[in-house]
């Protein structure tokens, strides 16, 4: 299973670090690119923008209960 985390502050950073050690996969986004780059060295996939973050998540995670792609409000 792949998880997505927005915000790699103290809590998000430590949570991801521990769960990566357990073999979890992540897509991550933060406004500070150095935090994203740090996690991208491990099993996390980093994104520079929120749109890129959404694209990096597994396609099944973007589908609603009705089976259609959720449209984000712009």
C-alpha positions in Angstrom: 0.0 0.0 0.0 1.2 3.5 -0.8 0.4 6.4 1.5 0.5 10.1 0.8 1.7 12.7 3.3 1.5 16.5 3.0 3.7 18.3 5.5 7.0 17.0 6.6 7.4 19.0 9.8 8.5 17.4 13.0 5.6 15.0 13.3 5.3 14.1 9.6 9.1 13.7 9.2 9.4 11.3 12.1 6.3 9.4 11.2 7.5 8.8 7.6 11.0 7.9 8.8 9.7 5.2 11.1 7.2 3.8 8.6 9.7 3.6 5.8 11.8 1.4 8.0 8.8 -0.9 8.2 8.7 -1.1 4.4 5.9 1.3 3.7 5.9 3.4 0.5 5.0 7.1 0.4 4.4 10.0 -1.8 5.4 13.2 0.0 5.0 16.9 -0.4 6.2 19.9 1.6 6.8 23.5 0.8 10.5 23.0 1.8 12.1 21.1 -1.1 15.0 19.9 1.1 12.7 17.8 3.2 11.1 16.3 0.1 14.6 15.5 -1.3 15.7 13.9 2.0 12.7 11.4 1.9 13.0 10.9 -1.8 16.4 9.2 -1.2 14.5 6.5 0.7 11.4 4.7 -0.4 9.3 7.9 -0.6 8.5 9.6 -3.9 8.8 13.3 -3.7 6.6 15.9 -5.4 7.4 19.6 -6.0 3.7 20.7 -6.3 0.4 19.5 -5.0 -0.6 18.5 -8.5 2.5 16.4 -8.8 1.8 14.9 -5.4 -1.6 13.7 -6.6 -0.1 12.3 -9.8 2.4 10.3 -7.8 -0.2 8.5 -5.7 -1.5 5.2 -6.9 -4.3 5.7 -9.4 -6.8 3.7 -7.3 -6.4 6.2 -4.4 -7.8 9.0 -6.6 -11.0 7.2 -7.3 -14.2 7.9 -5.4 -16.7 5.3 -4.3 -18.6 5.6 -7.6 -15.5 4.6 -9.6 -15.0 8.0 -11.2 -12.0 10.2 -10.9 -12.5 12.9 -8.2 -12.3 16.4 -9.6 -10.4 18.8 -7.4 -11.9 22.3 -7.0 -9.7 24.9 -8.6 
